[in-house]
Amino acid sequence: DTGVSQDPRHKITKRGQNVTFRCDPISEHNRLYWYRQTLGQGPEFLTYFQNEAQLEKSRLLSDRFSAERPKGSFSTLEIQRTEQGDSAMYLCASSSPYGISYNEQFFGPGTRLTVL
Amino acid sequence: EDQVTQSPEALRLQEGESSSLNCSYTVSGLRGLFWYRQDPGKGPEFLFTLYSAGEEKEKERLKATLTKKESFLHITAPKPEDSATYLCASMNSGGSNYKLTFGKGTLLTVNP
């Protein structure tokens, strides 16, 4: 069990550029979540996938943000026309609806985005 | 809307000085209450899940308890390596979204 992985770990970009992050969940976890965390705050929910279906998106997720999970495996989060307010840690988590870890979400190391 | 409030915001302890962190939650129906530990620059690390009032779970120097409105994380005889931010999160039992609603966390510093 290799855990949740995220790539890249750090991204610095200029305002107006597009960025894409990748998340690889724990194998066989069919639920995948994206959260955003700013300094001094707890993570805030962005969106949720069950298998390949995106079942919920937060009001925080403007139309500049899009997420996909093709074939129910890895997921990507794209931010178009980045703004300085998008600077944050983007966290991915996965969970399984079965077994002793029922509903427990396991987080990846995060991608730190800095928009200049 | 679900809300989670943690107190204190920051706590400094001497090594061996036991204390408790508080998590107050407001949720229409609780599917679960979760505790995480987060080190600087890293993702949250899962600690405990509590499902019903009266439930308790322990791991090394940590014990989590749950009432109908609050959860406590008790730290017994802490060590410097317990220094971290401790996050509490609720999961609502409504619908098919299993999202977590987090508090802002308690920054714990344990001095040797």
Interface residues (C-beta under 8 A of the other chain):
Chain A: V4 R31 Y33 Y35 G40 Q41 G42 P43 E44 F45 Y48 Q50 L55 E56 L91 A93 S95 N103 E104 Q105 F106 F107 G108 P109 G110 R112
Chain B: V4 R31 G32 F34 Y36 G41 K42 G43 P44 E45 F46 T49 L87 A89 M91 S96 N97 Y98 K99 L100 T101 F102 G103 K104 G105
